[in-house]
Amino acid sequence: MDNINAVNAFAALAQTTRLDAFRLLVTHEPDGLPAGEIARLLGVPHNTMSTHLATLQRAGLITAERQSRSIVYRASLDSLRQVLTFLVKDCCAGHPDLCAPLIADLIPCCPPKEKGHA
């Protein structure tokens, strides 16, 4: 990721409704949500939500897929990873122990699933 892509991502997220929509989509991975459901859950008019979703999509933060009459949006977790990596790429001047609290805060989001015993 370069500075321009990072600025585009940050600009897309620098608005309350878009930030809320992105965070909502992250919580609904991997299934995503239809545009109308996003608008309903956030209490935003459909046409306004469409504009916000288009901004997030142009920034590469979300993807859209037509399913019948609906468009289902998903957070691009790869793009999120790239943005986060861009921010901390040169973190702590080679002292990983200083970054440990940051990493610890990120790990609980997706704990590994325990394998069933046969």
C-alpha positions as CSV (number, residue, x, y, z in Angstrom):
1,M,0.0,0.0,0.0
2,D,1.3,3.5,-0.8
3,N,0.5,6.9,0.7
4,I,-2.2,7.6,-1.9
5,N,-4.1,4.4,-1.3
6,A,-3.8,4.9,2.4
7,V,-5.1,8.5,2.2
8,N,-8.1,7.3,0.1
9,A,-8.9,4.6,2.6
10,F,-8.7,7.1,5.5
11,A,-10.7,9.7,3.6
12,A,-13.5,7.1,3.0
13,L,-13.6,6.2,6.7
14,A,-13.4,9.9,7.8
15,Q,-17.2,10.2,7.9
16,T,-19.4,8.8,10.6
17,T,-21.9,6.9,8.4
18,R,-19.2,5.3,6.3
19,L,-17.2,4.3,9.3
20,D,-20.3,2.8,10.9
21,A,-21.1,1.0,7.7
22,F,-17.6,-0.4,7.4
23,R,-17.5,-1.5,11.0
24,L,-20.9,-3.2,10.6
25,L,-19.7,-5.1,7.5
26,V,-16.6,-6.3,9.4
27,T,-18.9,-7.8,12.0
28,H,-20.9,-9.6,9.3
29,E,-17.9,-11.3,7.6
30,P,-17.9,-13.5,5.6
31,D,-21.5,-13.3,4.6
32,G,-21.9,-9.6,4.1
33,L,-25.1,-7.6,4.1
34,P,-27.5,-6.4,1.4
35,A,-27.4,-2.6,0.9
36,G,-31.0,-2.2,2.2
37,E,-30.2,-4.0,5.4
38,I,-27.1,-1.8,6.0
39,A,-29.3,1.3,5.5
40,R,-32.0,-0.1,7.8
41,L,-29.6,-1.1,10.6
42,L,-27.9,2.3,10.5
43,G,-31.1,4.3,10.1
44,V,-29.9,5.9,6.9
45,P,-32.0,6.6,3.7
46,H,-31.3,4.0,1.0
47,N,-30.1,6.5,-1.6
48,T,-27.7,8.2,1.0
49,M,-26.4,4.7,2.0
50,S,-25.7,3.9,-1.7
51,T,-23.6,6.9,-2.0
52,H,-21.6,6.0,1.1
53,L,-21.2,2.4,0.0
54,A,-19.9,3.6,-3.4
55,T,-17.3,5.7,-1.6
56,L,-16.1,2.8,0.5
57,Q,-16.0,0.6,-2.6
58,R,-13.9,3.1,-4.6
59,A,-11.5,3.2,-1.8
60,G,-11.2,-0.6,-2.0
61,L,-12.5,-1.2,1.6
62,I,-15.6,-3.1,0.6
63,T,-16.7,-5.3,-2.3
64,A,-20.2,-5.7,-3.8
65,E,-21.8,-8.7,-5.4
66,R,-25.2,-8.9,-7.0
67,Q,-27.4,-11.7,-5.7
68,S,-30.7,-11.8,-7.5
69,R,-32.3,-8.4,-6.9
70,S,-30.0,-7.4,-4.0
71,I,-26.4,-6.1,-3.9
72,V,-24.5,-7.7,-1.0
73,Y,-21.6,-5.8,0.4
74,R,-18.6,-7.3,2.2
75,A,-15.7,-5.7,4.1
76,S,-12.4,-6.3,2.3
77,L,-10.4,-7.8,5.1
78,D,-7.4,-7.9,2.9
79,S,-7.7,-4.1,2.4
80,L,-8.1,-3.7,6.1
81,R,-5.0,-5.7,6.7
82,Q,-3.1,-3.6,4.2
83,V,-4.2,-0.3,5.9
84,L,-3.3,-1.6,9.4
85,T,0.0,-2.9,8.1
86,F,0.8,0.4,6.4
87,L,0.2,2.2,9.7
88,V,2.5,-0.1,11.8
89,K,4.9,-1.3,9.2
90,D,7.9,0.4,10.8
91,C,6.5,0.2,14.3
92,C,8.7,0.5,17.3
93,A,12.0,0.8,15.5
94,G,12.8,-2.9,15.7
95,H,11.5,-3.4,19.2
96,P,8.6,-5.8,18.8
97,D,8.0,-5.9,22.6
98,L,6.8,-2.3,22.3
99,C,4.2,-3.4,19.7
100,A,3.0,-6.3,21.8
101,P,0.0,-4.5,23.3
102,L,-1.2,-3.4,19.9
103,I,-0.9,-7.0,18.6
104,A,-2.6,-8.3,21.7
105,D,-5.6,-6.0,21.1
106,L,-6.0,-7.3,17.5
107,I,-5.8,-11.0,18.3
108,P,-9.1,-11.4,20.2
109,C,-11.1,-10.4,17.2
110,C,-10.8,-13.7,15.6
111,P,-9.8,-16.4,18.0
112,P,-8.9,-19.7,16.3
113,K,-11.6,-22.3,16.4
114,E,-10.9,-25.4,18.4
115,K,-10.7,-28.6,16.4
116,G,-13.2,-31.3,17.4
117,H,-11.8,-34.4,18.9
118,A,-12.4,-37.6,16.9
